[in-house]
């Protein structure tokens, strides 16, 4: 299956996403901040990145722009608790936008949709 990177500052969310996506057959690496994510991106290739917009004191949108420049063929799903960022022009660099929920069906469906077209 796919090699995924999950970037979220909340440990419980990282654990939940990893467990659910691994149950789907994927290999998942998790990071809690921008610097950890950049290190992983330097060391490994990923089929898909799931990125939170609010990374503690950091902006996931800034990281998205860096990914778009340096890893332009790597798709990104923005996954956030805030639907208001959907209107932010910089979020349009992402391949999908999912509002966080306790039901991960939408996220998993987007993962499969994006992987199928890659």
PyMOL commands that set and color helices and strands:
alter all, ss='L'
color gray80, all
select helices_A, chain A and resi 11-23+34-43+60-70+83-87+89-93+105-117
alter helices_A, ss='H'
color red, helices_A
select strands_A, chain A and resi 3-7+27-31+48-51+54-55+58-59+75-80+96-99
alter strands_A, ss='S'
color yellow, strands_A
deselect
rebuild
show_as cartoon
